[in-house]
Amino acid sequence: MFTSCILFIGNAVIDEELNQKGKYDYWWSHAMISDSTHDAIFKYCDFASNSKSAMCNGIIDKAWNEMGDVDVYNIYAPICLTPAERNTSAIPGSVRPPLSTFHHL
């Protein structure tokens, strides 16, 4: 006898309004967008109706610009730089060398 089982794994979006609000709250709580941008998003964007005004679109664009080149799925991941960017990104002496010894308390 053959028995089948279906298993769904994933991170489904259950409620689009809650998903959108949660995204901007997360960005704000992790200092990825400013207080004023966060406040403006919740003032000018009506996520319940899923329709965005010109003002809302402008504020959302501002949030994405403030966030910068960050992987939204792993905000702590290093930014991948091209070899040319790697050579010009750090001023000599501005990066602390790694610790070579361990201190036990």
N, C-alpha and C positions, 0 to 999 in steps of 0.2 A: 504494500500500500504506500502511496506517495502523499506526503503532507506538505503543503506549501505555506509559507509565512511571509508576509510583506512587512518590512521594517523601513520606516521613513526616518531619516536622520537629517537634521539641518537646522537652520535658524530662520524660521518662517516669519514673515511680517504678518502679524495678526490684525493690527489696527493701524492704518496709515497715519491717522492723526497722532496717535501716541508714538509711533515710530519717528515721525518728523520732530515732534517736540522733544523726544528723548535724545535725538541726535544733537540738537543745538544745546540742550542742557549738558550733555556729555562734553561737548567741545568747550563750553564755558567753564564747567567744573574742573577741566584739565588745563585751563589757561590757554586754550587754543584760539579763543575769540575774546574780545573785550566785553566788559560789563555793558557798555553803551550799545554795542552791536547785539548782544543777547537780549537786552531790554527792548530794543527796536524790533527785533524779530517777533517777539511775543506781543508787541503793540500793533504792528502793521500786517502781520500774516494771520490769516484765518485758516488754520489747518483743518478745521472741521468741514469746511465747504470744499476743500481741495482746489480752490481757485485762488490765484495769486495776483495781487495788484502790481502795478509798476513799482510802487514804493516797496512792496514786499520783495519783489525780484531784485531790486537794487540792494536792499539790505542783505539778502541771501548771497548775492555776488560779493558784497563786502566781507561777509563771514568767510567765504571760501578763500578770498584774497588774504585775509588775516591769518587763516590757518596755514597758508603757504604750502610748500611741497612736502606734505606729511602723508604717510600711508594711513588712511582712515581705519584700516583693519588692524594695524599694529603701530600705534602712535609712538612707541618707544624704539622702533626699529631705526637703525642708522639710515641716513639718506645716502643713496648711491650716487657717487660723483664720478664723472669722467676723469681720465688721467690728467687732462689739462686743468680741470677744476680742483683736483686733489693738490696740484702743485701750487695753486694760488690761493687756496682757501685759508691757510693758516699763516700768520705772521710768526717768524722765528721767535721762540721764547714764549709764545702765547699759549702753547699747549703744554700742560704739565706732563713730564715723563712718568711712565708707570712706576709704581713702587716695586722695588726689587727685594724688599725684606718684609717679613710678617712680624707683627708685634702681638704677643700673647699677653692677655691681662690676667 
